[in-house]
Amino acid sequence: MNNIPQFLAHLPIWNDGPMKEPTFKKAVFQNLYAPKSNRGPKKKTKIEKICPQCGKAFYVVPSQAHRVTCSVSCKNMYRKKQVNV
Ligand SMILES: [Zn+2]
């Protein structure tokens, strides 16, 4: 005994029923996780600074924004210079 009348059985809704959920979940999953993974490396902002000791441009992360020189040796030299002056 077929409960679905023939004119309804031909409608696409019967085929979409089981297909819709996984497709929807996949779309949600991609929307949730794709932007996050794209954001990660791109959002790393760096601050450009010029080393007063060697004149080189260098980049620091915001947490190191207080850094003045590009390296430890430049830092030591720079400090010595300031003490002497
Ligand atoms: Zn330097």
PDB file of the backbone (N, CA, C, O) and the ligand in Angstrom, with CONECT records:
HET     ZN  A 101       1
ATOM      1  N   MET A   1       0.848  -1.203   0.000  1.00  0.00           N
ATOM      2  CA  MET A   1       0.000   0.000   0.000  1.00  0.00           C
ATOM      3  C   MET A   1       0.878   1.245   0.000  1.00  0.00           C
ATOM      4  O   MET A   1       1.695   1.435   0.901  1.00  0.00           O
ATOM      5  N   ASN A   2       0.711   2.073  -0.989  1.00  0.00           N
ATOM      6  CA  ASN A   2       1.502   3.294  -1.096  1.00  0.00           C
ATOM      7  C   ASN A   2       0.706   4.463  -0.554  1.00  0.00           C
ATOM      8  O   ASN A   2      -0.365   4.776  -1.073  1.00  0.00           O
ATOM      9  N   ASN A   3       1.219   5.123   0.499  1.00  0.00           N
ATOM     10  CA  ASN A   3       0.493   6.222   1.120  1.00  0.00           C
ATOM     11  C   ASN A   3       0.684   7.526   0.366  1.00  0.00           C
ATOM     12  O   ASN A   3      -0.124   8.444   0.506  1.00  0.00           O
ATOM     13  N   ILE A   4       1.748   7.624  -0.435  1.00  0.00           N
ATOM     14  CA  ILE A   4       2.024   8.870  -1.142  1.00  0.00           C
ATOM     15  C   ILE A   4       1.354   8.821  -2.503  1.00  0.00           C
ATOM     16  O   ILE A   4       1.671   7.965  -3.329  1.00  0.00           O
ATOM     17  N   PRO A   5       0.419   9.748  -2.738  1.00  0.00           N
ATOM     18  CA  PRO A   5      -0.210   9.812  -4.062  1.00  0.00           C
ATOM     19  C   PRO A   5       0.830  10.069  -5.133  1.00  0.00           C
ATOM     20  O   PRO A   5       1.854  10.705  -4.880  1.00  0.00           O
ATOM     21  N   GLN A   6       0.562   9.573  -6.325  1.00  0.00           N
ATOM     22  CA  GLN A   6       1.595   9.642  -7.350  1.00  0.00           C
ATOM     23  C   GLN A   6       1.994  11.069  -7.699  1.00  0.00           C
ATOM     24  O   GLN A   6       3.164  11.330  -7.978  1.00  0.00           O
ATOM     25  N   PHE A   7       1.051  11.985  -7.688  1.00  0.00           N
ATOM     26  CA  PHE A   7       1.396  13.372  -8.057  1.00  0.00           C
ATOM     27  C   PHE A   7       2.282  14.015  -6.998  1.00  0.00           C
ATOM     28  O   PHE A   7       3.007  14.965  -7.290  1.00  0.00           O
ATOM     29  N   LEU A   8       2.228  13.500  -5.763  1.00  0.00           N
ATOM     30  CA  LEU A   8       3.113  14.017  -4.707  1.00  0.00           C
ATOM     31  C   LEU A   8       4.476  13.323  -4.747  1.00  0.00           C
ATOM     32  O   LEU A   8       5.501  13.937  -4.452  1.00  0.00           O
ATOM     33  N   ALA A   9       4.477  12.077  -5.104  1.00  0.00           N
ATOM     34  CA  ALA A   9       5.719  11.305  -5.135  1.00  0.00           C
ATOM     35  C   ALA A   9       6.712  11.882  -6.133  1.00  0.00           C
ATOM     36  O   ALA A   9       7.922  11.700  -5.997  1.00  0.00           O
ATOM     37  N   HIS A  10       6.195  12.571  -7.128  1.00  0.00           N
ATOM     38  CA  HIS A  10       7.082  13.141  -8.138  1.00  0.00           C
ATOM     39  C   HIS A  10       7.662  14.480  -7.703  1.00  0.00           C
ATOM     40  O   HIS A  10       8.580  15.000  -8.337  1.00  0.00           O
ATOM     41  N   LEU A  11       7.127  15.035  -6.627  1.00  0.00           N
ATOM     42  CA  LEU A  11       7.655  16.323  -6.172  1.00  0.00           C
ATOM     43  C   LEU A  11       9.088  16.146  -5.636  1.00  0.00           C
ATOM     44  O   LEU A  11       9.414  15.095  -5.084  1.00  0.00           O
ATOM     45  N   PRO A  12       9.915  17.138  -5.793  1.00  0.00           N
ATOM     46  CA  PRO A  12      11.316  17.022  -5.359  1.00  0.00           C
ATOM     47  C   PRO A  12      11.484  16.960  -3.847  1.00  0.00           C
ATOM     48  O   PRO A  12      12.555  16.588  -3.367  1.00  0.00           O
ATOM     49  N   ILE A  13      10.448  17.319  -3.080  1.00  0.00           N
ATOM     50  CA  ILE A  13      10.612  17.345  -1.615  1.00  0.00           C
ATOM     51  C   ILE A  13      10.955  15.992  -1.052  1.00  0.00           C
ATOM     52  O   ILE A  13      11.633  15.908  -0.029  1.00  0.00           O
ATOM     53  N   TRP A  14      10.505  14.925  -1.690  1.00  0.00           N
ATOM     54  CA  TRP A  14      10.755  13.585  -1.150  1.00  0.00           C
ATOM     55  C   TRP A  14      12.232  13.219  -1.340  1.00  0.00           C
ATOM     56  O   TRP A  14      12.807  12.475  -0.546  1.00  0.00           O
ATOM     57  N   ASN A  15      12.800  13.729  -2.355  1.00  0.00           N
ATOM     58  CA  ASN A  15      14.223  13.455  -2.584  1.00  0.00           C
ATOM     59  C   ASN A  15      15.108  14.356  -1.717  1.00  0.00           C
ATOM     60  O   ASN A  15      16.192  13.958  -1.291  1.00  0.00           O
ATOM     61  N   ASP A  16      14.634  15.557  -1.471  1.00  0.00           N
ATOM     62  CA  ASP A  16      15.442  16.513  -0.697  1.00  0.00           C
ATOM     63  C   ASP A  16      15.506  16.136   0.778  1.00  0.00           C
ATOM     64  O   ASP A  16      16.506  16.373   1.455  1.00  0.00           O
ATOM     65  N   GLY A  17      14.408  15.537   1.262  1.00  0.00           N
ATOM     66  CA  GLY A  17      14.302  15.222   2.688  1.00  0.00           C
ATOM     67  C   GLY A  17      15.580  14.697   3.309  1.00  0.00           C
ATOM     68  O   GLY A  17      16.165  15.362   4.163  1.00  0.00           O
ATOM     69  N   PRO A  18      16.033  13.506   2.897  1.00  0.00           N
ATOM     70  CA  PRO A  18      17.215  12.932   3.545  1.00  0.00           C
ATOM     71  C   PRO A  18      18.515  13.645   3.166  1.00  0.00           C
ATOM     72  O   PRO A  18      19.500  13.557   3.899  1.00  0.00           O
ATOM     73  N   MET A  19      18.529  14.345   2.038  1.00  0.00           N
ATOM     74  CA  MET A  19      19.757  14.983   1.573  1.00  0.00           C
ATOM     75  C   MET A  19      20.014  16.313   2.281  1.00  0.00           C
ATOM     76  O   MET A  19      21.160  16.731   2.446  1.00  0.00           O
ATOM     77  N   LYS A  20      18.937  16.962   2.692  1.00  0.00           N
ATOM     78  CA  LYS A  20      19.053  18.342   3.137  1.00  0.00           C
ATOM     79  C   LYS A  20      19.913  18.488   4.402  1.00  0.00           C
ATOM     80  O   LYS A  20      20.737  19.398   4.493  1.00  0.00           O
ATOM     81  N   GLU A  21      19.722  17.614   5.347  1.00  0.00           N
ATOM     82  CA  GLU A  21      20.359  17.839   6.639  1.00  0.00           C
ATOM     83  C   GLU A  21      21.895  17.813   6.572  1.00  0.00           C
ATOM     84  O   GLU A  21      22.535  18.741   7.066  1.00  0.00           O
ATOM     85  N   PRO A  22      22.491  16.792   5.985  1.00  0.00           N
ATOM     86  CA  PRO A  22      23.969  16.786   5.934  1.00  0.00           C
ATOM     87  C   PRO A  22      24.526  17.977   5.167  1.00  0.00           C
ATOM     88  O   PRO A  22      25.551  18.549   5.537  1.00  0.00           O
ATOM     89  N   THR A  23      23.826  18.341   4.085  1.00  0.00           N
ATOM     90  CA  THR A  23      24.286  19.485   3.295  1.00  0.00           C
ATOM     91  C   THR A  23      24.241  20.756   4.132  1.00  0.00           C
ATOM     92  O   THR A  23      25.157  21.579   4.103  1.00  0.00           O
ATOM     93  N   PHE A  24      23.157  20.890   4.874  1.00  0.00           N
ATOM     94  CA  PHE A  24      22.999  22.065   5.731  1.00  0.00           C
ATOM     95  C   PHE A  24      24.080  22.078   6.809  1.00  0.00           C
ATOM     96  O   PHE A  24      24.695  23.112   7.072  1.00  0.00           O
ATOM     97  N   LYS A  25      24.303  20.926   7.428  1.00  0.00           N
ATOM     98  CA  LYS A  25      25.317  20.851   8.483  1.00  0.00           C
ATOM     99  C   LYS A  25      26.697  21.186   7.942  1.00  0.00           C
ATOM    100  O   LYS A  25      27.487  21.864   8.600  1.00  0.00           O
ATOM    101  N   LYS A  26      26.979  20.704   6.738  1.00  0.00           N
ATOM    102  CA  LYS A  26      28.283  20.962   6.130  1.00  0.00           C
ATOM    103  C   LYS A  26      28.470  22.462   5.907  1.00  0.00           C
ATOM    104  O   LYS A  26      29.541  23.018   6.153  1.00  0.00           O
ATOM    105  N   ALA A  27      27.385  23.106   5.430  1.00  0.00           N
ATOM    106  CA  ALA A  27      27.457  24.540   5.170  1.00  0.00           C
ATOM    107  C   ALA A  27      27.685  25.300   6.465  1.00  0.00           C
ATOM    108  O   ALA A  27      28.483  26.236   6.514  1.00  0.00           O
ATOM    109  N   VAL A  28      26.979  24.893   7.516  1.00  0.00           N
ATOM    110  CA  VAL A  28      27.143  25.555   8.810  1.00  0.00           C
ATOM    111  C   VAL A  28      28.563  25.341   9.321  1.00  0.00           C
ATOM    112  O   VAL A  28      29.204  26.267   9.818  1.00  0.00           O
ATOM    113  N   PHE A  29      29.041  24.117   9.195  1.00  0.00           N
ATOM    114  CA  PHE A  29      30.389  23.796   9.667  1.00  0.00           C
ATOM    115  C   PHE A  29      31.425  24.660   8.946  1.00  0.00           C
ATOM    116  O   PHE A  29      32.344  25.194   9.566  1.00  0.00           O
ATOM    117  N   GLN A  30      31.263  24.788   7.632  1.00  0.00           N
ATOM    118  CA  GLN A  30      32.231  25.565   6.864  1.00  0.00           C
ATOM    119  C   GLN A  30      32.161  27.044   7.233  1.00  0.00           C
ATOM    120  O   GLN A  30      33.180  27.732   7.308  1.00  0.00           O
ATOM    121  N   ASN A  31      30.924  27.521   7.464  1.00  0.00           N
ATOM    122  CA  ASN A  31      30.786  28.926   7.828  1.00  0.00           C
ATOM    123  C   ASN A  31      31.374  29.213   9.203  1.00  0.00           C
ATOM    124  O   ASN A  31      31.904  30.294   9.459  1.00  0.00           O
ATOM    125  N   LEU A  32      31.266  28.215  10.085  1.00  0.00           N
ATOM    126  CA  LEU A  32      31.762  28.434  11.447  1.00  0.00           C
ATOM    127  C   LEU A  32      33.284  28.372  11.509  1.00  0.00           C
ATOM    128  O   LEU A  32      33.918  29.151  12.221  1.00  0.00           O
ATOM    129  N   TYR A  33      33.866  27.436  10.757  1.00  0.00           N
ATOM    130  CA  TYR A  33      35.281  27.172  10.973  1.00  0.00           C
ATOM    131  C   TYR A  33      36.189  27.762   9.900  1.00  0.00           C
ATOM    132  O   TYR A  33      37.364  28.026  10.159  1.00  0.00           O
ATOM    133  N   ALA A  34      35.654  27.971   8.698  1.00  0.00           N
ATOM    134  CA  ALA A  34      36.505  28.520   7.647  1.00  0.00           C
ATOM    135  C   ALA A  34      36.959  29.947   7.966  1.00  0.00           C
ATOM    136  O   ALA A  34      38.145  30.245   7.823  1.00  0.00           O
ATOM    137  N   PRO A  35      36.064  30.834   8.390  1.00  0.00           N
ATOM    138  CA  PRO A  35      36.521  32.205   8.678  1.00  0.00           C
ATOM    139  C   PRO A  35      37.536  32.234   9.818  1.00  0.00           C
ATOM    140  O   PRO A  35      38.468  33.038   9.796  1.00  0.00           O
ATOM    141  N   LYS A  36      37.364  31.368  10.807  1.00  0.00           N
ATOM    142  CA  LYS A  36      38.268  31.364  11.950  1.00  0.00           C
ATOM    143  C   LYS A  36      39.690  31.038  11.522  1.00  0.00           C
ATOM    144  O   LYS A  36      40.646  31.699  11.928  1.00  0.00           O
ATOM    145  N   SER A  37      39.812  29.983  10.676  1.00  0.00           N
ATOM    146  CA  SER A  37      41.157  29.575  10.273  1.00  0.00           C
ATOM    147  C   SER A  37      41.784  30.627   9.369  1.00  0.00           C
ATOM    148  O   SER A  37      43.006  30.770   9.319  1.00  0.00           O
ATOM    149  N   ASN A  38      40.934  31.363   8.654  1.00  0.00           N
ATOM    150  CA  ASN A  38      41.468  32.434   7.810  1.00  0.00           C
ATOM    151  C   ASN A  38      41.929  33.611   8.668  1.00  0.00           C
ATOM    152  O   ASN A  38      42.907  34.291   8.357  1.00  0.00           O
ATOM    153  N   ARG A  39      41.197  33.826   9.750  1.00  0.00           N
ATOM    154  CA  ARG A  39      41.491  34.969  10.597  1.00  0.00           C
ATOM    155  C   ARG A  39      42.836  34.806  11.304  1.00  0.00           C
ATOM    156  O   ARG A  39      43.616  35.751  11.424  1.00  0.00           O
ATOM    157  N   GLY A  40      43.081  33.596  11.762  1.00  0.00           N
ATOM    158  CA  GLY A  40      44.238  33.340  12.602  1.00  0.00           C
ATOM    159  C   GLY A  40      45.516  34.019  12.174  1.00  0.00           C
ATOM    160  O   GLY A  40      45.955  34.966  12.826  1.00  0.00           O
ATOM    161  N   PRO A  41      46.136  33.553  11.076  1.00  0.00           N
ATOM    162  CA  PRO A  41      47.439  34.107  10.715  1.00  0.00           C
ATOM    163  C   PRO A  41      47.357  35.531  10.198  1.00  0.00           C
ATOM    164  O   PRO A  41      48.310  36.299  10.325  1.00  0.00           O
ATOM    165  N   LYS A  42      46.220  35.885   9.615  1.00  0.00           N
ATOM    166  CA  LYS A  42      46.122  37.209   9.005  1.00  0.00           C
ATOM    167  C   LYS A  42      46.042  38.305  10.061  1.00  0.00           C
ATOM    168  O   LYS A  42      46.482  39.430   9.824  1.00  0.00           O
ATOM    169  N   LYS A  43      45.481  37.981  11.225  1.00  0.00           N
ATOM    170  CA  LYS A  43      45.221  39.031  12.203  1.00  0.00           C
ATOM    171  C   LYS A  43      46.466  39.416  12.990  1.00  0.00           C
ATOM    172  O   LYS A  43      46.448  40.387  13.746  1.00  0.00           O
ATOM    173  N   LYS A  44      47.549  38.659  12.815  1.00  0.00           N
ATOM    174  CA  LYS A  44      48.768  38.987  13.541  1.00  0.00           C
ATOM    175  C   LYS A  44      49.313  40.319  13.046  1.00  0.00           C
ATOM    176  O   LYS A  44      49.982  40.388  12.015  1.00  0.00           O
ATOM    177  N   THR A  45      49.023  41.347  13.776  1.00  0.00           N
ATOM    178  CA  THR A  45      49.496  42.658  13.378  1.00  0.00           C
ATOM    179  C   THR A  45      50.885  42.869  13.952  1.00  0.00           C
ATOM    180  O   THR A  45      51.174  42.489  15.087  1.00  0.00           O
ATOM    181  N   LYS A  46      51.726  43.473  13.156  1.00  0.00           N
ATOM    182  CA  LYS A  46      53.071  43.763  13.626  1.00  0.00           C
ATOM    183  C   LYS A  46      53.346  45.247  13.488  1.00  0.00           C
ATOM    184  O   LYS A  46      52.840  45.915  12.586  1.00  0.00           O
ATOM    185  N   ILE A  47      54.136  45.727  14.377  1.00  0.00           N
ATOM    186  CA  ILE A  47      54.442  47.152  14.392  1.00  0.00           C
ATOM    187  C   ILE A  47      55.832  47.341  13.808  1.00  0.00           C
ATOM    188  O   ILE A  47      56.785  46.677  14.217  1.00  0.00           O
ATOM    189  N   GLU A  48      55.938  48.244  12.853  1.00  0.00           N
ATOM    190  CA  GLU A  48      57.243  48.500  12.264  1.00  0.00           C
ATOM    191  C   GLU A  48      57.978  49.530  13.110  1.00  0.00           C
ATOM    192  O   GLU A  48      57.422  50.556  13.503  1.00  0.00           O
ATOM    193  N   LYS A  49      59.247  49.225  13.379  1.00  0.00           N
ATOM    194  CA  LYS A  49      60.062  50.157  14.163  1.00  0.00           C
ATOM    195  C   LYS A  49      61.413  50.314  13.488  1.00  0.00           C
ATOM    196  O   LYS A  49      61.836  49.454  12.715  1.00  0.00           O
ATOM    197  N   ILE A  50      62.067  51.383  13.775  1.00  0.00           N
ATOM    198  CA  ILE A  50      63.405  51.616  13.246  1.00  0.00           C
ATOM    199  C   ILE A  50      64.380  51.536  14.412  1.00  0.00           C
ATOM    200  O   ILE A  50      64.225  52.228  15.419  1.00  0.00           O
ATOM    201  N   CYS A  51      65.376  50.690  14.261  1.00  0.00           N
ATOM    202  CA  CYS A  51      66.368  50.537  15.315  1.00  0.00           C
ATOM    203  C   CYS A  51      67.255  51.773  15.352  1.00  0.00           C
ATOM    204  O   CYS A  51      67.882  52.094  14.343  1.00  0.00           O
ATOM    205  N   PRO A  52      67.331  52.476  16.474  1.00  0.00           N
ATOM    206  CA  PRO A  52      68.144  53.686  16.560  1.00  0.00           C
ATOM    207  C   PRO A  52      69.643  53.362  16.554  1.00  0.00           C
ATOM    208  O   PRO A  52      70.463  54.254  16.338  1.00  0.00           O
ATOM    209  N   GLN A  53      69.998  52.132  16.781  1.00  0.00           N
ATOM    210  CA  GLN A  53      71.400  51.752  16.827  1.00  0.00           C
ATOM    211  C   GLN A  53      71.955  51.453  15.440  1.00  0.00           C
ATOM    212  O   GLN A  53      72.984  52.001  15.044  1.00  0.00           O
ATOM    213  N   CYS A  54      71.259  50.567  14.692  1.00  0.00           N
ATOM    214  CA  CYS A  54      71.777  50.180  13.375  1.00  0.00           C
ATOM    215  C   CYS A  54      70.938  50.765  12.240  1.00  0.00           C
ATOM    216  O   CYS A  54      71.302  50.617  11.073  1.00  0.00           O
ATOM    217  N   GLY A  55      69.829  51.423  12.555  1.00  0.00           N
ATOM    218  CA  GLY A  55      69.025  52.062  11.530  1.00  0.00           C
ATOM    219  C   GLY A  55      68.169  51.108  10.723  1.00  0.00           C
ATOM    220  O   GLY A  55      67.524  51.510   9.754  1.00  0.00           O
ATOM    221  N   LYS A  56      68.163  49.843  11.121  1.00  0.00           N
ATOM    222  CA  LYS A  56      67.391  48.850  10.386  1.00  0.00           C
ATOM    223  C   LYS A  56      65.932  48.904  10.808  1.00  0.00           C
ATOM    224  O   LYS A  56      65.613  49.195  11.960  1.00  0.00           O
ATOM    225  N   ALA A  57      65.032  48.611   9.832  1.00  0.00           N
ATOM    226  CA  ALA A  57      63.617  48.491  10.167  1.00  0.00           C
ATOM    227  C   ALA A  57      63.358  47.082  10.669  1.00  0.00           C
ATOM    228  O   ALA A  57      63.820  46.101  10.087  1.00  0.00           O
ATOM    229  N   PHE A  58      62.623  47.002  11.741  1.00  0.00           N
ATOM    230  CA  PHE A  58      62.268  45.678  12.249  1.00  0.00           C
ATOM    231  C   PHE A  58      60.833  45.692  12.732  1.00  0.00           C
ATOM    232  O   PHE A  58      60.234  46.744  12.956  1.00  0.00           O
ATOM    233  N   TYR A  59      60.296  44.478  12.885  1.00  0.00           N
ATOM    234  CA  TYR A  59      58.885  44.364  13.246  1.00  0.00           C
ATOM    235  C   TYR A  59      58.749  43.698  14.610  1.00  0.00           C
ATOM    236  O   TYR A  59      59.455  42.742  14.928  1.00  0.00           O
ATOM    237  N   VAL A  60      57.840  44.219  15.392  1.00  0.00           N
ATOM    238  CA  VAL A  60      57.564  43.604  16.686  1.00  0.00           C
ATOM    239  C   VAL A  60      56.063  43.352  16.795  1.00  0.00           C
ATOM    240  O   VAL A  60      55.250  44.042  16.180  1.00  0.00           O
ATOM    241  N   VAL A  61      55.724  42.353  17.588  1.00  0.00           N
ATOM    242  CA  VAL A  61      54.308  42.123  17.873  1.00  0.00           C
ATOM    243  C   VAL A  61      53.867  43.157  18.904  1.00  0.00           C
ATOM    244  O   VAL A  61      54.696  43.681  19.648  1.00  0.00           O
ATOM    245  N   PRO A  62      52.563  43.457  18.954  1.00  0.00           N
ATOM    246  CA  PRO A  62      52.086  44.501  19.872  1.00  0.00           C
ATOM    247  C   PRO A  62      52.547  44.298  21.317  1.00  0.00           C
ATOM    248  O   PRO A  62      52.745  45.267  22.050  1.00  0.00           O
ATOM    249  N   SER A  63      52.720  43.026  21.727  1.00  0.00           N
ATOM    250  CA  SER A  63      53.140  42.789  23.105  1.00  0.00           C
ATOM    251  C   SER A  63      54.589  43.222  23.328  1.00  0.00           C
ATOM    252  O   SER A  63      55.031  43.357  24.468  1.00  0.00           O
ATOM    253  N   GLN A  64      55.327  43.440  22.235  1.00  0.00           N
ATOM    254  CA  GLN A  64      56.721  43.873  22.357  1.00  0.00           C
ATOM    255  C   GLN A  64      56.885  45.308  21.877  1.00  0.00           C
ATOM    256  O   GLN A  64      57.974  45.721  21.480  1.00  0.00           O
ATOM    257  N   ALA A  65      55.796  46.058  21.917  1.00  0.00           N
ATOM    258  CA  ALA A  65      55.815  47.421  21.376  1.00  0.00           C
ATOM    259  C   ALA A  65      56.797  48.312  22.134  1.00  0.00           C
ATOM    260  O   ALA A  65      57.221  49.347  21.620  1.00  0.00           O
ATOM    261  N   HIS A  66      57.157  47.913  23.350  1.00  0.00           N
ATOM    262  CA  HIS A  66      58.066  48.740  24.148  1.00  0.00           C
ATOM    263  C   HIS A  66      59.507  48.605  23.677  1.00  0.00           C
ATOM    264  O   HIS A  66      60.371  49.394  24.059  1.00  0.00           O
ATOM    265  N   ARG A  67      59.762  47.584  22.833  1.00  0.00           N
ATOM    266  CA  ARG A  67      61.133  47.357  22.365  1.00  0.00           C
ATOM    267  C   ARG A  67      61.622  48.543  21.543  1.00  0.00           C
ATOM    268  O   ARG A  67      60.875  49.103  20.741  1.00  0.00           O
ATOM    269  N   VAL A  68      62.850  48.912  21.741  1.00  0.00           N
ATOM    270  CA  VAL A  68      63.384  50.068  21.033  1.00  0.00           C
ATOM    271  C   VAL A  68      64.304  49.618  19.901  1.00  0.00           C
ATOM    272  O   VAL A  68      64.266  50.177  18.805  1.00  0.00           O
ATOM    273  N   THR A  69      65.127  48.610  20.168  1.00  0.00           N
ATOM    274  CA  THR A  69      66.128  48.184  19.191  1.00  0.00           C
ATOM    275  C   THR A  69      65.778  46.831  18.608  1.00  0.00           C
ATOM    276  O   THR A  69      64.920  46.123  19.133  1.00  0.00           O
ATOM    277  N   CYS A  70      66.449  46.470  17.510  1.00  0.00           N
ATOM    278  CA  CYS A  70      66.090  45.267  16.778  1.00  0.00           C
ATOM    279  C   CYS A  70      66.624  44.014  17.444  1.00  0.00           C
ATOM    280  O   CYS A  70      66.066  42.935  17.250  1.00  0.00           O
ATOM    281  N   SER A  71      67.681  44.126  18.216  1.00  0.00           N
ATOM    282  CA  SER A  71      68.271  42.925  18.795  1.00  0.00           C
ATOM    283  C   SER A  71      68.894  43.249  20.145  1.00  0.00           C
ATOM    284  O   SER A  71      68.979  44.407  20.554  1.00  0.00           O
ATOM    285  N   VAL A  72      69.325  42.191  20.824  1.00  0.00           N
ATOM    286  CA  VAL A  72      69.897  42.381  22.157  1.00  0.00           C
ATOM    287  C   VAL A  72      71.219  43.143  22.060  1.00  0.00           C
ATOM    288  O   VAL A  72      71.508  44.012  22.883  1.00  0.00           O
ATOM    289  N   SER A  73      72.015  42.810  21.047  1.00  0.00           N
ATOM    290  CA  SER A  73      73.311  43.487  20.922  1.00  0.00           C
ATOM    291  C   SER A  73      73.122  44.966  20.636  1.00  0.00           C
ATOM    292  O   SER A  73      73.853  45.805  21.162  1.00  0.00           O
ATOM    293  N   CYS A  74      72.135  45.286  19.797  1.00  0.00           N
ATOM    294  CA  CYS A  74      71.842  46.690  19.528  1.00  0.00           C
ATOM    295  C   CYS A  74      71.337  47.373  20.793  1.00  0.00           C
ATOM    296  O   CYS A  74      71.648  48.534  21.056  1.00  0.00           O
ATOM    297  N   LYS A  75      70.566  46.641  21.556  1.00  0.00           N
ATOM    298  CA  LYS A  75      70.033  47.198  22.798  1.00  0.00           C
ATOM    299  C   LYS A  75      71.178  47.561  23.739  1.00  0.00           C
ATOM    300  O   LYS A  75      71.187  48.639  24.334  1.00  0.00           O
ATOM    301  N   ASN A  76      72.141  46.652  23.866  1.00  0.00           N
ATOM    302  CA  ASN A  76      73.283  46.908  24.745  1.00  0.00           C
ATOM    303  C   ASN A  76      74.101  48.100  24.258  1.00  0.00           C
ATOM    304  O   ASN A  76      74.500  48.959  25.045  1.00  0.00           O
ATOM    305  N   MET A  77      74.344  48.138  22.951  1.00  0.00           N
ATOM    306  CA  MET A  77      75.122  49.240  22.361  1.00  0.00           C
ATOM    307  C   MET A  77      74.390  50.560  22.564  1.00  0.00           C
ATOM    308  O   MET A  77      74.978  51.576  22.936  1.00  0.00           O
ATOM    309  N   TYR A  78      73.090  50.507  22.306  1.00  0.00           N
ATOM    310  CA  TYR A  78      72.285  51.715  22.405  1.00  0.00           C
ATOM    311  C   TYR A  78      72.309  52.243  23.839  1.00  0.00           C
ATOM    312  O   TYR A  78      72.388  53.448  24.078  1.00  0.00           O
ATOM    313  N   ARG A  79      72.240  51.310  24.777  1.00  0.00           N
ATOM    314  CA  ARG A  79      72.227  51.693  26.182  1.00  0.00           C
ATOM    315  C   ARG A  79      73.566  52.329  26.570  1.00  0.00           C
ATOM    316  O   ARG A  79      73.615  53.353  27.250  1.00  0.00           O
ATOM    317  N   LYS A  80      74.649  51.689  26.115  1.00  0.00           N
ATOM    318  CA  LYS A  80      75.993  52.199  26.409  1.00  0.00           C
ATOM    319  C   LYS A  80      76.131  53.618  25.894  1.00  0.00           C
ATOM    320  O   LYS A  80      76.641  54.506  26.577  1.00  0.00           O
ATOM    321  N   LYS A  81      75.647  53.811  24.633  1.00  0.00           N
ATOM    322  CA  LYS A  81      75.737  55.121  24.016  1.00  0.00           C
ATOM    323  C   LYS A  81      75.005  56.162  24.861  1.00  0.00           C
ATOM    324  O   LYS A  81      75.492  57.274  25.060  1.00  0.00           O
ATOM    325  N   GLN A  82      73.846  55.785  25.345  1.00  0.00           N
ATOM    326  CA  GLN A  82      73.030  56.742  26.112  1.00  0.00           C
ATOM    327  C   GLN A  82      73.701  57.069  27.439  1.00  0.00           C
ATOM    328  O   GLN A  82      73.644  58.205  27.912  1.00  0.00           O
ATOM    329  N   VAL A  83      74.340  56.064  28.035  1.00  0.00           N
ATOM    330  CA  VAL A  83      75.018  56.294  29.307  1.00  0.00           C
ATOM    331  C   VAL A  83      76.198  57.228  29.104  1.00  0.00           C
ATOM    332  O   VAL A  83      76.431  58.123  29.916  1.00  0.00           O
ATOM    333  N   ASN A  84      76.960  57.020  27.999  1.00  0.00           N
ATOM    334  CA  ASN A  84      78.135  57.828  27.739  1.00  0.00           C
ATOM    335  C   ASN A  84      77.746  59.276  27.459  1.00  0.00           C
ATOM    336  O   ASN A  84      78.468  60.196  27.844  1.00  0.00           O
ATOM    337  N   VAL A  85      76.624  59.483  26.797  1.00  0.00           N
ATOM    338  CA  VAL A  85      76.175  60.851  26.493  1.00  0.00           C
ATOM    339  C   VAL A  85      75.477  61.430  27.704  1.00  0.00           C
ATOM    340  O   VAL A  85      75.020  62.573  27.666  1.00  0.00           O
TER     341      VAL A  85
HETATM  342 ZN    ZN A 101      69.652  47.203  15.408  1.00  0.00          ZN2+
END
